[in-house]
Amino acid sequence: GAVVSQHPSWVICKSGTSVKIECRSLDFQATTMFWYRQFPKQSLMLMATSNEGSKATYEQGVEKDKFLINHASLTLSTLTVTSAHPEDSSFYICSAKLAGTYEQYFGPGTRLTVT
Amino acid sequence: AQTVTQSQPEMSVQEAETVTLSCTYDTSESDYYLFWYKQPPSRQMILVIRQEAYKQQNATENRFSVNFQKAAKSFSLKISDSQLGDAAMYFCAYRTEYGNKLVFGAGTILRVKS
């Protein structure tokens, strides 16, 4: 149980375009989901916290207009990287908090390459 | 703000031997949770072990055990009988008792030699 999926697992896009990454909790409801960014051989950096039905809370230094987060249902959150640039290339990981608990479960991550 | 420090960027261990990964943290809270996560080359984050701060007994999970020293704010991970599959990046993480956010350390790359 407690499986989180991400789609796509790997995406290449051209500079200036937008790309959407989905995070789904497959077998549980997640009132809260988290989006992290990870550079090679570095730690996870929390970008934002999304709560179902409300606006996301962004960490300091994260551009909310560039990284659009939507948490439309108890099982789905999306991260849209708008007007992507090569410096946005990174590994993006989501996690989902099991409703009623504080336990987080991680997705497998999405590798974004912007050319 | 809470911080988590992992002072060992890389560690190596011989297969079947024991290795200890270090982690220290800073917090003013009295109740919190500590975690060790493993991130293998697949990059899927895997929970290895967790420790509740109010519990004095050190958590164990098969070959993995922790040495939790609350007063010293230290939380080390011991891996016994190391296996090739243990090779990964290991992250120490902290969460307040009723908090949402996980605070991660910088990570330690563990290499296992055959």
Boltz contact constraints between the chains, C-beta under 6 A:
constraints:
  - contact:
      token1: [A, 32]
      token2: [B, 100]
      max_distance: 6.0
  - contact:
      token1: [A, 43]
      token2: [B, 104]
      max_distance: 6.0
  - contact:
      token1: [A, 43]
      token2: [B, 106]
      max_distance: 6.0
  - contact:
      token1: [A, 43]
      token2: [B, 107]
      max_distance: 6.0
  - contact:
      token1: [A, 44]
      token2: [B, 104]
      max_distance: 6.0
  - contact:
      token1: [A, 106]
      token2: [B, 45]
      max_distance: 6.0
  - contact:
      token1: [A, 108]
      token2: [B, 44]
      max_distance: 6.0
  - contact:
      token1: [A, 109]
      token2: [B, 43]
      max_distance: 6.0
